[in-house]
Amino acid sequence: MAQERLGRVERRLAAILAADVAGYSRLMHHDEEATHTKLTALLAEAVDPAITDHSGRIVKNTGDGFLAEFPSAVEAVRAAVLFQSRVKELTSNDVEERRIAFRVGINISDVIVEPHDIFGDGVNIAARLESLAQPGGICISSSAYDYVRGKVGVDFIDLGERPLKNIDRAVRSYAVIWDDLSTSSWAQWALRPSSSPPRLSIVVLPFASLGGGPEQEYFVDGVTEALTTDMSRISGAFVIGRHTAFTYKGATINLKRIGRELNVRYVLEGSVQRSGNRLRVNAQLVDSESGSHLWAERFDKPLADLFDMQDEIVARLAGALNAELIAAEARRAQRSVDPDAMDLYFQGVAIANRGTAPEHLTQARGFFEGALALDPGCIDALVARAGLDEAAAAALLTDDPAPRLALAEATINEVLSLAPQHALAHLRLGVVQVLTNRVPEGIAECERALVLDRNLAHAHAWIGLAKVYIGRAGETEADVQEALRLSPRDTRSYIWLMIVGMAKFHLGAYGEAAVCLRRSIEANRNHPLAHFWLAAALARLGAIDEAKRASRAALALNPSFSIRRVRSHLPSDNPIYLAGRAHLYEGAELGWGAGAVTSPLGQSRHYGRLPLSSGLLL
């Protein structure tokens, strides 16, 4: 046993930092002693303290550099930023050709540990990344970037997939952007061979203030900064930091050039203009490669407190941009001859956004399954597939919804174990809980999702639906109005309008219910449940012929609908909710069956004795 322990290789996960001195041979050639003395001083005064302060250790010195390890990528990057900044201060008065500057590469990987060294492919990658860094710069791998993004107080630029010497695969790498370097310098660095814009990459340019005073100027800058922050919450988005974006403020802008300089696919620009007692905000999204305009939006509102208006404008823009960026990525993916997992994911989302008719959900599932076949760990595809299972259960596309909901919950729990701060995953978990008679837990999860992403408008709508299930339908409309305030042109607004229609139906306000349900159908005719609910509402109003037409439209979209399926899904046992269910029952008898031997619902019986559930929605 002792021999076995002696022969065991120790391994651990570590953040590896490799650094060397740029142009070390040249510096030593000019003055060996001065270079050695200066380097020793910089290591003692700047490097060693920074590494120690961030729980790192220098594994070994390499003559012109060193190798260090840290317990986390965040600590490694913070240490590197600290000592690089300190080195710049200490060498600021040195003649440029004699100035010492470190290049730093950082990677996170499993390493082999020995008393005075560490080994492994991850160490080699850190050393190769070091060679990509500018003098005085820091270059990190995508694996390290995933850990540090948004946590280290610096911005990064995507250098694209990079072939590294003696590494058998290209490594996506990112460089820290220093404020004292010009945008053109970073553009030249980023556009070296092999750089390509990442998906969902965008810069929010400073909005122009047209004819306003200092107060409006602050407001405009606030809109730009808040949009930059909110866009970074979009899953998979790469957003250029505000410090870099603001270097373009007031400059004559060529959007294609900016796209090339910052290595982004999309540019958002806009303007704010005050006219009398009104404020007008214009925004447009541009494809930086082609220069084509993809989307534009205008807000024209009565002038109130400028800073109270900021949150509303930012939320609306962020919500709309999320959908537009995904649609743009789906169009790109369709043109790809060799689509990868994310290409398939974007195409699936675009189809799912068309509606909840069975054909759309089936097509979308095919894309998500394809994405997961290529990348089983694609979190976005896992969350999206769970959403389809929820939709199939809630929209009554299956005889037994329980297995679909159980599968969705298992998938979401798996995702949250990997990404506990994934806002949409928390929402999806809340949806499952709402649909399985765990309404308080579901509302709590939806609220958790909103804490993580305040612009997740769909969470407000689901909270509104949950209140129907616990006998508080009178509160539903306010929650849905909040969703519509945040995202008035949302691709899911048809669902939200139907939720209000359901609530009105439960309250006995059938006329108002019919108005909301018609608006839902106008927004998206590919949602069978809105037609079913409209049929019941019209029947309660005595419009039997119109009710029959609505019922036929519903069945055309979902021919397999039946009373048995209605009974199979009972999302709540709240007595107020159960009492309200009788309204739907009466509407079904009057409109869907209207005394026929075989009703449009596929039942040939007196269904006055059949318990109906009104939980018919996504």
Residue pairs with C-beta under 8 A, 6 or more apart in sequence:
9 112
10 112
10 113
10 114
11 110
11 111
11 112
11 113
12 110
12 111
12 113
13 108
13 109
13 110
13 111
14 69
14 70
14 71
14 108
14 109
14 110
14 111
14 118
14 122
15 69
15 70
15 71
15 72
15 73
15 75
15 76
15 106
15 107
15 108
15 144
16 67
16 68
16 69
16 76
16 106
16 107
16 108
16 109
16 111
16 118
16 122
16 123
16 126
17 51
17 56
17 67
17 68
17 69
17 70
17 76
17 79
17 80
17 104
17 105
17 106
17 126
18 65
18 66
18 67
18 68
18 104
18 105
18 106
18 123
18 126
18 127
18 129
18 130
19 47
19 65
19 66
19 67
19 68
19 80
19 102
19 103
19 104
19 105
19 130
20 62
20 64
20 65
20 102
20 103
20 130
21 27
21 39
21 64
21 65
21 100
21 101
21 102
21 103
22 101
22 102
22 103
22 135
22 136
23 135
24 35
24 63
24 64
24 65
25 64
27 35
27 98
27 100
28 35
28 36
30 97
30 98
31 98
34 98
35 98
35 100
38 91
38 100
39 100
41 90
42 87
42 90
42 91
42 100
43 66
45 86
45 90
46 83
46 86
46 87
46 90
47 66
47 83
47 87
47 102
48 58
49 83
50 79
50 80
50 82
50 83
50 86
51 57
51 58
51 68
51 70
51 79
51 83
53 79
53 82
54 70
54 75
54 76
54 78
54 79
54 82
55 70
55 71
55 75
56 68
56 69
56 70
56 71
56 75
56 76
56 79
57 68
57 69
58 66
58 67
58 68
59 66
59 67
59 68
59 69
59 116
59 117
59 118
60 66
60 67
60 116
60 117
65 102
65 130
67 117
67 118
67 123
67 126
67 127
68 76
68 79
69 111
69 118
70 76
70 79
72 147
73 106
73 108
73 140
73 143
73 144
73 147
73 148
74 147
74 148
74 151
74 152
76 106
76 108
76 144
77 106
77 138
77 140
77 144
77 148
77 152
77 154
77 176
78 152
80 104
80 106
80 138
80 176
81 138
81 152
81 153
81 154
81 176
83 102
84 102
84 104
84 136
84 137
84 138
87 100
87 101
87 102
87 136
88 101
88 136
88 180
91 99
91 100
91 101
94 100
101 135
101 136
102 135
102 136
103 130
103 131
103 133
103 134
103 135
103 136
103 137
103 139
104 130
104 133
104 137
104 138
104 139
105 125
105 126
105 127
105 128
105 129
105 130
105 131
105 132
105 133
105 138
105 139
105 140
106 126
106 129
106 138
106 139
106 140
106 141
106 144
107 122
107 123
107 125
107 126
107 129
107 140
107 141
107 143
107 144
108 122
108 141
108 143
108 144
108 147
109 120
109 121
109 122
109 123
109 125
109 126
109 143
110 120
110 122
111 118
111 119
111 120
111 122
111 123
112 118
112 119
112 120
121 167
124 166
124 167
125 141
125 164
125 167
125 171
126 141
128 164
128 165
128 166
128 167
128 171
129 139
129 140
129 141
129 164
129 171
129 173
130 139
131 165
132 139
132 159
132 162
132 173
132 175
133 139
133 175
134 175
134 181
134 185
134 189
136 178
137 175
137 176
137 178
138 175
138 176
139 159
139 173
139 174
139 175
139 176
140 148
140 156
140 173
140 174
140 175
140 176
141 171
141 172
141 173
141 174
142 171
142 172
142 173
142 174
145 156
145 174
149 156
150 232
154 176
154 177
154 241
155 176
155 177
155 240
155 241
155 243
155 244
156 174
156 175
156 176
156 177
156 241
157 174
157 175
157 177
157 186
157 189
157 190
157 240
157 244
157 262
157 263
158 172
158 174
158 190
158 195
158 197
158 198
158 201
158 238
158 263
159 172
159 173
159 174
159 175
159 189
159 190
159 192
159 195
159 263
160 172
160 173
160 190
160 194
160 195
160 196
160 198
160 263
161 170
161 171
161 172
161 194
161 196
162 170
162 171
162 172
162 173
162 194
163 170
163 194
164 170
164 171
170 194
172 198
175 186
175 189
175 190
177 186
177 241
177 243
177 244
179 243
182 247
183 244
183 247
183 248
183 261
183 262
184 261
186 244
186 261
186 262
187 260
187 261
187 262
187 263
190 261
190 262
190 263
191 260
191 261
191 263
195 263
196 263
197 259
197 263
197 264
197 265
197 288
197 289
198 238
198 263
198 264
198 265
199 236
199 238
199 265
199 329
199 342
199 346
200 234
200 236
200 237
200 238
200 265
200 266
200 325
200 329
201 237
201 238
201 239
201 240
201 263
201 264
201 265
201 266
202 231
202 237
202 238
202 239
202 240
202 264
202 265
202 266
202 267
202 268
202 325
203 239
203 240
203 244
203 245
203 258
203 262
203 264
203 266
203 267
203 268
204 224
204 227
204 228
204 231
204 239
204 240
204 242
204 245
204 268
205 224
205 245
205 248
205 253
205 258
205 267
205 268
205 269
205 270
206 220
206 221
206 224
206 245
206 246
206 248
206 249
206 250
207 220
207 221
207 223
207 224
207 269
207 270
207 271
207 272
207 281
207 283
208 220
208 269
208 270
208 271
208 272
209 216
209 217
209 220
209 271
209 272
210 271
210 272
210 273
210 274
211 273
211 274
212 219
212 220
212 272
212 273
212 274
215 306
216 272
216 274
216 306
218 306
219 272
219 306
219 307
219 309
219 310
220 272
221 246
222 307
222 310
223 270
223 272
223 281
223 310
223 313
223 314
224 242
224 245
224 246
225 242
226 310
226 311
226 314
227 268
227 314
227 317
227 318
228 239
228 240
228 241
228 242
228 245
230 314
230 315
230 318
230 454
230 455
231 237
231 239
231 268
231 318
231 321
232 239
233 318
233 423
233 452
233 453
233 455
234 318
234 321
234 322
234 325
235 379
235 380
235 422
235 424
236 342
236 380
237 325
238 264
240 262
240 264
244 262
248 258
253 269
255 267
255 269
255 286
255 288
255 291
256 288
256 289
256 291
258 264
258 267
258 288
259 265
259 266
259 267
259 288
259 289
260 288
264 288
265 287
265 288
265 289
265 328
266 285
266 286
266 287
266 288
266 294
266 325
266 328
267 285
267 286
267 288
268 283
268 284
268 285
268 286
268 321
269 283
269 284
269 286
270 281
270 282
270 283
270 284
271 281
271 282
272 279
272 280
272 281
272 282
273 279
273 280
273 282
274 280
274 303
276 303
277 302
277 303
278 300
278 301
278 302
278 303
279 299
279 300
279 301
279 302
279 303
279 306
279 309
280 298
280 299
280 300
281 298
281 299
281 300
281 313
282 296
282 297
282 298
283 296
283 297
283 298
283 317
284 293
284 295
284 296
284 297
285 293
285 294
285 295
285 296
285 321
285 324
285 325
285 328
286 292
286 293
286 294
287 293
287 294
287 328
294 324
294 328
295 320
295 321
295 324
297 316
297 317
297 320
299 313
299 316
301 309
312 485
312 486
315 454
315 455
315 457
315 485
315 486
315 487
316 485
316 486
316 487
316 488
318 455
319 455
319 457
319 486
319 487
319 490
320 487
320 489
320 490
322 455
323 353
323 490
323 491
326 346
326 349
326 350
327 350
327 353
329 342
329 343
329 346
330 346
330 347
330 349
330 350
332 343
332 346
333 339
333 342
333 343
333 344
333 346
333 347
334 347
336 343
339 347
340 374
340 375
341 371
341 372
341 374
341 375
341 378
341 381
342 371
342 378
342 380
344 367
344 368
344 370
344 371
344 374
344 381
345 367
345 368
345 371
345 378
345 380
345 381
345 384
347 367
348 363
348 364
348 365
348 366
348 367
348 368
348 371
348 381
348 384
349 364
349 384
351 360
351 363
351 364
351 367
352 360
352 361
352 364
352 384
352 387
352 388
352 391
353 491
353 492
354 360
354 524
354 526
355 494
355 524
355 525
355 526
355 527
356 391
356 395
356 397
356 526
356 527
356 528
356 529
356 618
357 526
357 527
357 528
357 557
357 558
358 397
358 557
358 558
360 526
361 388
361 391
361 392
361 395
361 397
364 384
364 388
365 385
365 388
368 381
368 384
368 385
368 388
369 385
371 378
371 381
372 378
372 381
372 382
372 385
375 381
377 418
379 415
379 418
379 419
379 422
379 425
382 411
382 414
382 415
383 411
383 412
383 415
383 422
383 424
383 425
383 428
385 411
386 407
386 408
386 409
386 411
386 412
386 415
386 428
387 408
387 428
387 431
389 404
389 405
389 407
389 408
389 411
390 404
390 405
390 408
390 428
390 431
390 432
390 435
390 618
391 397
391 618
392 398
392 401
392 404
393 401
393 402
393 404
393 405
393 408
393 435
393 569
394 401
394 431
394 435
394 569
394 615
394 616
394 617
394 618
395 527
395 528
395 529
395 558
395 616
395 617
395 618
396 529
396 558
396 561
396 565
396 566
396 568
396 569
396 616
397 558
397 560
398 404
398 565
399 564
399 565
399 568
400 568
401 435
401 568
401 569
405 432
405 435
405 436
408 428
408 432
409 429
409 432
409 436
412 425
412 428
412 429
412 432
413 429
415 422
415 425
416 422
416 425
416 426
416 429
419 425
421 452
422 452
423 449
423 450
423 452
423 453
423 456
424 449
424 453
424 456
426 445
426 446
426 448
426 449
426 452
427 445
427 446
427 449
427 456
427 458
427 459
427 462
429 445
430 441
430 442
430 443
430 444
430 445
430 446
430 448
430 449
430 459
430 462
431 442
431 462
432 442
433 439
433 441
433 442
433 445
434 442
434 443
434 446
434 462
434 465
434 466
434 469
434 571
435 442
435 569
435 571
435 615
436 571
437 570
437 571
437 572
437 573
439 466
439 469
439 470
439 571
439 572
439 574
440 470
442 462
442 466
443 463
443 466
446 459
446 460
446 462
446 463
446 466
447 459
447 463
449 456
449 459
450 456
450 459
450 460
455 486
455 487
457 482
457 483
457 484
457 486
457 487
457 490
458 483
458 490
458 492
458 496
459 483
460 479
460 480
460 482
460 483
460 486
461 479
461 480
461 483
461 492
461 495
461 496
461 499
463 479
464 475
464 476
464 477
464 478
464 479
464 480
464 483
464 496
464 499
464 500
464 503
465 476
465 499
465 502
465 617
467 473
467 475
467 476
467 479
467 503
468 476
468 499
468 502
468 503
468 506
468 577
469 571
469 572
469 574
469 577
469 615
470 572
470 574
470 576
470 577
471 574
471 575
471 576
471 577
471 580
473 502
473 503
473 504
473 506
473 507
473 580
474 503
474 507
476 499
476 500
476 502
476 503
477 500
477 503
477 504
480 496
480 497
480 499
480 500
483 490
483 493
483 496
484 490
484 493
484 496
487 493
490 496
493 523
494 520
494 521
494 523
494 524
494 527
494 530
495 520
495 527
495 617
495 618
497 516
497 517
497 519
497 520
497 523
497 530
498 516
498 517
498 520
498 527
498 529
498 530
498 533
498 617
499 617
500 516
501 513
501 514
501 515
501 516
501 517
501 520
501 530
501 533
501 534
501 537
502 513
502 533
502 614
502 617
504 510
504 512
504 513
504 516
505 513
505 533
505 536
505 537
505 580
505 583
505 584
505 587
505 614
506 577
506 580
506 583
506 614
507 580
508 583
510 537
510 540
510 541
511 541
513 533
513 537
514 534
514 537
514 538
514 541
517 530
517 533
517 534
517 537
518 534
520 527
520 530
521 527
521 530
521 531
521 534
525 553
526 557
527 557
527 618
528 554
528 555
528 557
528 558
528 561
529 554
529 616
529 617
529 618
531 550
531 551
531 553
531 554
531 557
532 550
532 551
532 554
532 561
532 592
532 616
533 616
533 617
534 547
534 550
535 547
535 548
535 550
535 551
535 554
535 587
535 591
535 592
536 547
536 583
536 584
536 587
536 588
536 591
536 592
537 587
538 544
538 546
538 547
538 550
538 591
539 547
539 586
539 587
539 588
539 589
539 590
539 591
539 592
539 594
540 583
540 586
540 587
540 590
540 591
544 590
544 591
544 594
547 587
547 590
547 591
547 592
547 594
548 591
548 594
548 600
550 591
551 591
551 592
551 600
552 600
554 561
555 561
555 600
560 602
561 601
561 602
562 601
562 602
562 603
563 588
563 599
563 601
563 602
563 603
563 607
563 610
563 612
564 603
566 601
566 612
566 613
566 616
567 610
567 611
567 612
567 613
568 613
569 613
569 615
569 616
570 613
570 615
571 613
571 615
572 578
572 615
577 614
580 614
581 611
581 612
581 613
581 614
583 614
584 612
584 614
585 608
585 610
585 611
585 612
588 599
588 601
588 607
588 612
589 607
589 608
592 599
592 600
592 601
593 599
593 600
593 601
593 603
593 607
597 604
598 604
599 607
601 607
603 610
